[in-house]
Amino acid sequence: MLKIEYIWRELLYRSIEKNHPDFTITELAKTFNLSTSVVSHALFPLKELGIVSIKKKVSKVIDTERLLFFWATRRNLKKELIYSTYNFLPVQEREASMPSKVIPTAYSAFRMYFGNPPADYENIYFYVKNVSAVEKRFPKSTKKNQDNLFILKPDQFLRRYKRIPLAQIFADLWNLPEWYAKDFSDAILLKIKEKIGL
C-alpha cells in the first residue's frame, strides 16, 4: 500500500466508523510517521475534487462516498498478493482453519461483519504477516489456475484498527476479478451509505 493510501483510509475510517470527518495535516503526519508534505500530497487531489475542505485549524471530509470511490479506483491489490493456493475444503472450513492473527478482507470480511453474504463465494482473501504459518496449513497446490485462497501483505498500520475498516473491504472488493465481487461491493456500499446517512 502506498503511503498516501494510509491517509485516504484513515479519513474514510473516521468518516464512516467514527462519524468524525475532521482532521489536521499535522496530526495525520504524526499518526503515520509521515512528513506534512506527504500528507499534503495525499490531500491535494481530494481538495481539487472537492472531497475535502482544507482549513488552517481544522480540515474536513465533505464527500465520503466520492473519497471511497477515489481510493478504490487507485488501489492496486495485485501488488499485495504474496501467496495463493487451492484447497478442497468448503469455504467456511477454510476460513476457520486459518491461523490466528490473520485479518480477513473481501468476502470473508463481509460475512464476518454482517452475517448473511449477498452471494455464494469460493475464494477467500486474508492479510497475513507470517505467510509460513499459512503455508503449513495450506501447502502449494499442483492444480493450476484454480487457486481459491489468497494471502495479501498487510501494511504496517492495518493493525491499529480493531477490525479491518469498511472502506478497505470495499476498495479490496472493487479490485477483485470474481463475478460475485460486484454483489459484495454493492452490498457493502449500501451498508456504508447507511452509516454516513445517505
C-alpha positions in Angstrom: 0.0 0.0 0.0 1.3 3.5 -0.9 1.9 5.9 2.0 -0.8 8.3 0.6 -3.3 5.5 0.9 -2.8 5.4 4.7 -4.2 8.9 4.7 -7.2 8.1 2.5 -8.0 5.0 4.5 -7.8 6.9 7.8 -10.1 9.7 6.6 -12.6 7.1 5.4 -12.4 5.3 8.7 -13.0 8.4 10.7 -15.9 9.4 8.5 -17.6 6.0 8.3 -16.8 4.1 11.5 -16.3 7.1 13.9 -18.6 9.7 12.3 -15.8 12.2 12.8 -14.7 13.7 9.5 -12.4 16.4 11.0 -8.6 16.2 10.8 -5.5 18.3 10.7 -2.4 17.7 8.5 0.0 17.8 11.4 -2.0 15.2 13.4 -2.2 12.9 10.4 1.6 13.3 9.8 2.3 12.4 13.4 -0.1 9.4 13.4 1.6 7.7 10.4 5.1 9.0 10.9 5.0 10.9 7.6 6.2 14.4 6.6 3.5 17.0 6.3 4.5 17.3 2.6 3.5 13.6 2.0 0.2 14.2 3.8 -0.4 17.4 1.7 0.4 15.4 -1.4 -2.3 12.8 -0.4 -4.8 15.6 0.2 -4.1 17.7 -2.9 -6.3 15.7 -5.4 -9.0 15.4 -2.8 -9.1 19.2 -2.3 -9.1 19.7 -6.1 -12.1 17.4 -6.5 -14.0 19.0 -3.6 -13.8 15.8 -1.5 -12.1 17.5 1.5 -12.0 21.1 2.7 -8.6 22.2 3.9 -8.5 25.0 6.6 -5.7 26.4 8.8 -7.1 25.0 12.0 -9.3 22.0 11.2 -9.9 20.4 7.9 -12.8 18.1 7.0 -14.0 15.3 4.7 -17.1 16.7 2.9 -17.8 13.8 0.4 -17.2 10.4 1.9 -18.7 8.5 -0.9 -16.5 10.2 -3.5 -13.4 9.5 -1.4 -14.4 5.9 -1.2 -14.5 5.5 -5.0 -11.4 7.7 -5.4 -9.4 5.2 -3.2 -11.0 2.1 -4.7 -10.1 3.1 -8.3 -6.5 3.8 -7.3 -5.9 0.7 -5.2 -3.6 -2.0 -6.6 -4.4 -5.2 -4.8 -2.3 -7.4 -7.1 0.9 -5.8 -5.8 0.0 -7.0 -2.3 -0.6 -10.7 -3.2 2.2 -12.8 -1.6 0.8 -16.3 -1.7 -2.0 -18.3 -3.2 -3.1 -21.9 -3.4 -6.0 -24.3 -3.9 -7.7 -26.2 -1.1 -10.5 -28.6 -1.3 -12.2 -27.7 2.0 -15.6 -25.8 1.9 -15.2 -22.1 2.1 -16.2 -21.7 5.8 -13.9 -24.6 6.9 -11.0 -22.9 5.0 -11.8 -19.6 6.8 -12.0 -21.4 10.2 -8.7 -23.3 9.5 -6.7 -20.1 9.1 -4.0 -19.4 11.7 -4.6 -16.8 14.4 -3.7 -13.1 13.8 -4.9 -13.1 10.3 -7.1 -10.3 9.0 -10.0 -11.2 6.6 -10.9 -9.0 3.8 -13.3 -9.1 0.8 -16.0 -11.8 1.0 -14.9 -13.4 4.3 -14.7 -9.9 6.0 -18.2 -9.1 4.7 -19.6 -12.3 6.2 -17.9 -11.8 9.5 -19.1 -8.2 9.8 -22.7 -8.6 8.6 -23.5 -12.4 8.6 -25.5 -13.3 5.6 -23.5 -12.7 2.4 -25.2 -11.3 -0.8 -24.0 -14.2 -2.9 -22.2 -17.5 -2.6 -18.4 -17.2 -2.8 -15.5 -19.6 -3.3 -12.3 -17.5 -3.0 -11.1 -16.2 0.3 -8.6 -13.3 0.9 -6.7 -12.6 4.1 -4.0 -10.2 5.2 -1.2 -12.2 6.9 2.2 -11.1 8.3 3.5 -14.7 8.8 3.0 -16.5 5.5 4.8 -19.6 6.6 2.0 -20.4 9.1 -0.5 -20.4 6.3 1.8 -22.5 4.0 2.0 -25.2 6.7 -1.8 -25.5 6.8 -2.4 -24.8 3.2 0.6 -26.1 1.1 1.0 -25.0 -2.5 -1.3 -27.0 -4.8 -0.4 -28.7 -8.0 -3.7 -27.6 -9.6 -3.0 -24.7 -11.9 -5.3 -21.7 -12.3 -7.7 -23.0 -9.6 -6.4 -21.1 -6.5 -9.1 -20.3 -4.0 -7.1 -19.0 -1.1 -5.2 -15.7 -1.4 -2.8 -14.1 1.1 -2.1 -10.4 1.0 0.7 -8.5 2.7 -0.6 -6.2 5.4 0.7 -2.6 5.7 2.3 -1.6 8.9 -0.7 0.4 10.2 -3.5 -2.1 9.4 -3.4 -3.5 13.0 -4.1 -0.1 14.6 -7.7 -0.6 13.6 -9.7 -3.1 15.8 -11.2 -4.6 12.6 -10.4 -4.0 9.0 -12.0 -0.7 8.0 -15.2 -1.0 5.9 -13.6 1.3 3.3 -10.7 -1.1 2.9 -13.1 -4.1 2.4 -14.9 -2.0 -0.3 -11.7 -1.0 -2.0 -10.4 -4.6 -2.0 -13.7 -5.9 -3.4 -13.6 -3.3 -6.1 -10.3 -4.7 -7.3 -11.2 -8.4 -7.4 -12.0 -10.3 -10.6 -14.6 -12.8 -9.4 -18.1 -12.3 -10.9 -19.6 -12.1 -7.4 -17.3 -9.2 -6.3 -19.9 -6.7 -7.6 -22.7 -8.2 -5.5 -20.5 -7.8 -2.4 -19.2 -4.3 -3.3 -22.8 -3.1 -3.9 -23.9 -4.6 -0.6 -21.2 -3.1 1.5 -21.6 0.3 -0.3 -25.3 0.2 1.0 -24.1 -0.5 4.5 -21.6 2.3 4.3 -24.2 4.7 3.0 -26.5 3.8 5.9 -23.6 4.6 8.3 -22.9 8.0 6.8 -26.6 8.9 6.4 -27.0 8.7 2.6 
